[in-house]
Amino acid sequence: MKNRSFRVALLCSLVVGLAPGLSGCQRDVATPAARTPAENLPAAAVSLPATAAPKALVPLSADPDAAPSLDPSAGQLPVLEILSEGGDLRDGLLTVDAYEGDRLWMGVMLGTEAGAPLSGKTVRFAPRGNALSPPPQIIAAQPDTDADGYMEFQVIVGDAGTFPVTVSAAGVQRDFQVNVVPNDFDQWLQGVPQEGLLPWNTLMKTRVALDDAGMMVAEYPDDVVALEGQTVRLAGFMLPLDMTPEQRHFLLAASPPACFFHVPGGPATVIEVFAEQHPVMGTLDPLVVEGRLELVKRSEEGVLFKLQSARMRDK
């Protein structure tokens, strides 16, 4: 989803200035003990091999976007590519790593073998869960390919596990899978005492969807609803929103930043913080912030929580 999330270009330049060693967008989660940029993962489009359709998927012959009139000899057969900021081929299948609650930005490129874009084609997704966990959420602001044959989507993951997703359009399909590993908040927060803190896992129970206007709509569980208006403390990492040393308005993320272009984690692992009366010095270290929790039930920016009248507290 293309959003106007908090002057992202400025935020990214600040993160670059604070942490010049960061690179890449997809975090390396092969070893859950570390949450660092995936320097060895290719940031390029990957064409995936066709696979058999799952039973839950509409048969390709019934796809209204199928194009049986295309001439194979003229290079008109459709080709579908899945684009990922991070990931690699494992046993011939694109596998994208993520932590629990993460949000992945991905895309689809649809064209002919001859390279002509196929625009206005509806892209369909069939994510699958397992016996213990529901499938990941697929969110797309625009389900059809644009004039360049491109559409973008987000994958919001939940519990740990491996989750396959089938993508189909214009009578062809491709598969990829998301490998979700458990979060390690203790390791990221470097020993910050957890007593008295609101666990991020509580907020991560929130589910999201897009409405017809492209706004992100939150569905909060009862234990999160009960916290609205309450004073809470959270530990996390600052993402500054202006160039001043002291921040009165910033984002607090559950995990350290690992990308110049996207806020880390998912929509339920980031909070917008307002500290007008008690500004907080910019830092790369984990910090504890206290404030009044506000739930944002409908958001254009994709942030579901705000912390009002905030101030920094001792760890």
C-alpha positions in Angstrom: 0.0 0.0 0.0 1.4 3.4 -0.9 1.0 5.6 2.1 2.3 9.0 3.3 3.6 7.6 6.5 5.3 10.3 8.5 7.6 11.9 6.0 9.4 8.6 5.3 12.2 10.2 3.3 13.1 12.4 6.2 12.9 9.6 8.6 15.1 7.4 6.4 17.7 10.1 6.1 17.8 10.4 9.9 18.2 6.7 10.4 21.0 6.7 7.8 22.7 9.5 9.7 22.4 7.7 13.0 23.3 4.2 11.8 25.4 4.3 8.6 26.1 0.6 9.0 22.5 -0.4 8.3 21.8 -1.8 4.8 19.1 -3.8 3.2 15.4 -3.9 3.9 14.5 -7.5 4.8 16.0 -8.5 8.1 18.1 -11.7 8.3 16.1 -14.1 10.5 18.0 -17.2 9.7 19.3 -16.9 13.3 16.5 -15.6 15.5 19.0 -14.4 18.1 19.9 -11.4 15.9 17.8 -8.9 14.0 20.1 -7.4 11.5 19.9 -6.4 7.9 20.1 -9.3 5.4 23.1 -8.2 3.5 23.3 -11.5 1.7 19.7 -11.6 0.5 19.1 -10.5 -3.1 17.0 -7.4 -3.4 15.8 -8.3 -6.9 12.8 -9.7 -8.6 12.6 -13.5 -8.6 10.7 -15.4 -11.2 9.1 -18.5 -9.7 8.3 -21.9 -11.3 4.7 -22.7 -11.8 3.2 -25.2 -9.3 0.0 -27.2 -9.0 -3.0 -25.1 -7.8 -4.2 -25.8 -4.3 -7.7 -27.1 -3.9 -8.9 -23.9 -2.5 -7.9 -21.9 -5.5 -10.3 -21.2 -8.4 -9.3 -23.4 -11.4 -7.3 -21.4 -13.9 -9.8 -22.2 -16.6 -12.4 -20.3 -14.6 -10.2 -17.2 -14.2 -12.0 -14.3 -15.9 -8.6 -12.7 -16.5 -7.3 -15.7 -18.4 -6.3 -14.8 -22.0 -6.7 -17.9 -24.2 -6.6 -15.8 -27.3 -2.9 -14.9 -26.8 -0.6 -16.3 -29.5 2.3 -18.3 -28.0 4.3 -18.0 -31.2 4.3 -14.2 -30.9 5.5 -14.2 -27.3 2.1 -13.3 -25.9 1.8 -15.9 -23.2 1.6 -14.2 -19.7 4.5 -14.2 -17.3 4.0 -13.5 -13.6 6.9 -12.4 -11.4 6.8 -12.1 -7.6 9.0 -9.2 -6.4 10.5 -9.2 -2.9 12.8 -6.9 -1.1 14.4 -9.9 0.6 14.3 -13.6 0.3 16.0 -16.4 -1.6 15.2 -19.5 -3.6 15.1 -22.6 -1.4 14.4 -25.8 -3.2 13.2 -23.7 -6.2 10.7 -21.7 -4.1 11.0 -18.1 -3.1 11.2 -18.0 0.7 10.9 -14.7 2.5 11.9 -14.6 6.2 10.0 -12.6 8.8 9.5 -12.3 12.5 6.2 -12.7 14.2 4.0 -9.7 13.6 6.1 -8.4 10.7 4.9 -6.6 7.6 6.5 -7.5 4.3 6.3 -5.2 1.2 6.1 -7.2 -2.0 4.9 -6.8 -5.6 3.7 -8.6 -8.7 4.9 -7.8 -12.2 2.7 -9.2 -15.0 3.6 -9.1 -18.7 4.0 -11.2 -21.8 6.9 -13.3 -22.8 7.8 -10.6 -25.2 8.0 -8.1 -22.4 4.7 -6.2 -23.0 2.9 -5.2 -19.7 -0.5 -6.7 -18.9 -2.5 -4.0 -17.3 -5.9 -4.1 -15.6 -5.6 -7.7 -14.6 -6.9 -8.8 -11.2 -4.3 -10.5 -8.9 -5.6 -13.1 -6.6 -3.9 -14.6 -3.5 -4.4 -17.9 -1.7 -2.4 -17.9 1.6 -2.6 -21.1 3.6 -2.3 -21.6 7.3 -1.6 -24.7 9.3 -3.2 -26.7 12.1 -1.9 -24.2 14.8 -2.0 -20.8 13.0 -4.2 -18.9 10.6 -2.7 -17.8 7.2 -0.9 -14.5 6.9 -3.0 -11.5 5.9 -2.6 -10.2 2.3 -3.4 -6.5 2.0 -3.5 -4.7 -1.4 -4.8 -1.2 -1.9 -5.3 -1.8 -5.6 -6.0 -5.5 -6.7 -5.4 -4.8 -10.4 -2.1 -4.4 -12.3 -1.3 -0.8 -13.4 -0.3 0.5 -16.8 3.2 -1.1 -16.3 1.7 -4.5 -15.3 2.6 -3.9 -11.7 0.7 -4.2 -8.4 2.0 -4.1 -4.8 0.8 -5.8 -1.7 1.7 -6.3 1.9 1.9 -9.5 3.8 1.2 -9.2 7.6 2.3 -12.4 9.4 1.2 -13.8 12.7 2.6 -16.7 14.6 5.8 -18.6 13.8 5.7 -21.2 11.1 6.0 -21.7 7.3 3.1 -20.4 5.2 2.8 -20.9 1.5 1.0 -18.4 -0.7 -0.2 -18.9 -4.3 -0.5 -15.8 -6.5 -2.5 -16.0 -9.7 -3.4 -13.6 -12.5 -4.2 -13.8 -16.3 -4.4 -17.6 -16.1 -1.0 -18.2 -14.6 0.2 -18.7 -11.0 3.3 -18.7 -8.9 4.0 -19.7 -5.3 6.1 -18.3 -2.6 6.4 -19.0 1.2 6.9 -16.9 4.3 9.1 -18.4 7.0 8.1 -16.8 10.3 10.3 -17.2 13.3 9.6 -16.2 17.0 10.5 -12.7 18.1 13.3 -12.3 20.6 12.4 -9.1 22.4 14.8 -9.8 25.3 17.8 -10.0 22.9 16.8 -6.8 21.0 16.0 -4.8 24.2 19.4 -5.8 25.6 18.3 -6.7 29.1 15.8 -3.9 29.7 13.7 -5.2 32.7 10.3 -6.3 31.6 8.5 -5.6 34.9 5.8 -3.0 34.6 6.0 -2.9 30.7 3.2 -3.5 28.3 4.3 -6.5 26.3 4.4 -6.0 22.5 2.8 -9.4 22.2 -0.4 -8.0 23.6 -0.6 -5.3 20.9 0.3 -7.8 18.3 -3.0 -9.6 18.7 -4.6 -6.7 16.7 -5.8 -7.6 13.2 -6.0 -5.2 10.3 -7.8 -4.8 7.0 -8.2 -2.2 4.3 -11.6 -0.5 3.7 -12.9 0.7 0.4 -11.1 4.1 0.8 -7.7 2.4 1.3 -7.6 3.2 5.0 -6.2 0.6 7.4 -8.9 -0.5 9.9 -7.9 -2.2 13.1 -9.8 -4.9 15.0 -8.6 -4.8 18.6 -8.9 -7.8 21.0 -10.7 -7.1 24.3 -7.5 -6.9 26.4 -6.2 -4.1 24.1 -9.5 -2.2 24.1 -9.3 -2.3 27.9 -6.0 -0.4 27.8 -7.4 2.6 25.9 -6.9 5.8 27.9 -4.6 4.1 30.4 -1.1 5.1 31.2 1.3 2.4 29.9 5.0 1.9 29.6 6.7 0.3 26.5 10.3 -0.4 25.7 11.5 -0.1 22.1 13.6 1.8 19.5 13.2 5.4 18.4 12.5 6.4 14.8 13.0 10.2 14.8 10.6 12.3 12.7 12.6 15.6 12.5 16.2 16.8 12.5 16.3 18.1 16.1 18.4 16.4 18.8 15.4 16.2 21.1 12.3 14.5 19.7 8.8 15.7 20.6 7.2 13.5 18.0 8.6 10.1 17.0 7.8 6.5 16.4 8.6 3.8 18.9 9.2 0.3 17.3 9.4 -3.0 19.0 12.5 -4.0 17.0 15.6 -2.0 15.8 15.4 -0.4 12.4 16.9 -2.4 9.5 15.7 -0.6 6.4 16.0 2.9 5.1 12.6 2.9 3.4 10.2 1.1 5.8 9.3 1.2 9.4 10.4 -2.0 11.1 8.0 -4.8 12.0 4.3 -4.7 11.4 1.5 -2.2 12.1 1.0 -3.6 15.6 4.6 -3.2 16.6 4.9 0.5 16.1 3.5 3.4 18.2 3.4 7.1 17.3 4.7 9.0 20.4 3.8 12.6 21.3 6.2 14.1 23.9 5.6 17.8 23.6 6.1 18.6 27.2 9.0 16.2 27.8 11.1 15.8 24.7 13.3 12.7 24.4 16.9 12.8 23.2 17.5 10.9 20.0 19.2 7.5 20.5 19.9 4.2 18.9 19.7 2.4 22.2 16.4 0.9 23.5 14.4 3.2 25.7 11.3 3.1 27.9 8.5 5.5 27.2 5.4 6.1 29.3 2.2 7.8 28.1 -1.6 7.5 27.6 -2.5 4.9 25.1 -4.8 5.9 22.3 -6.2 3.4 19.8 -6.4 4.5 16.1 -9.2 2.5 14.7 -8.9 3.8 11.2 -5.6 5.1 9.9 -4.3 6.4 6.5 -0.7 6.1 7.7 -0.9 2.5 8.9 -0.1 3.2 12.6 -2.7 1.7 15.0 -1.5 3.2 18.3 -0.6 6.6 19.7 1.1 7.5 23.0 0.0 10.9 24.2 1.6 13.1 26.9 4.6 10.8 26.8 7.9 11.0 28.6 11.0 8.8 28.9 11.4 6.6 32.0 14.4 4.9 33.5 15.0 1.4 32.3 
